């Protein structure tokens, strides 16, 4: 299949390589650029744990003195990246933000120190409220933000216009929205509605359903293996 990957690098490049290894022809258009926040006001703790929902938080994470503090991640790939950055006590929820909250709550019953959440400026779930439901407090610090690109690369625009892309893989609601906005800039709205869309979750798919997209499919679980299973 000829596929389009729109997630930010380095994740987008890794996904493209995995798809090419499976025999697919892959175009890439990183529609969000990740920009670190300069000198985020994290503070000194103490922390019961640290939560991260993206590998984009790792630069801020590794700058902290976290001896003995567990790090909880939303998925296995982020956990692997955190371990590769040198942290040992890393635990993956292998799911979504709801699963992350439940994993943290099960590991920290009765914790009085807050959980430090190193987050992006825009977040898909409300980890603070979920953990509050378990009696845990959270300090959320924005350590990175995503800046949307306004246009698709020339090769991608041409392929969409010629209806030569079989499917677009969407990993977040914001990248899906950025894709639609970029298509609109070049009057490719019809092509965007006609192409098959493969989405990591129902929340991601909602942005596409709202535009009248004709073929939108949702992964059985919010992980890349399930997304690839849609191919």
Secondary structure, DSSP 8 states (H G I E B T S, - for coil): -EEEE-S-TTHHHHHHHHHHHTT-EEEE---EEEEE-TT--------SEEEESSGGGHHHHTTS--TT-EEEESSHHHHHHHHHTT---EEE-SS-HHHHHHHHHHHSTT--S-EEEEEESS-SS-HHHHHHTTT--EEEEEEEEEEE-SS--HHHHHHHHTT---EEEE-SHHHHHHHHHHHHHTT-HHHHHHSEEEESSHHHHHHHHTTT-SEEEE-SSSSHHHHHTT-
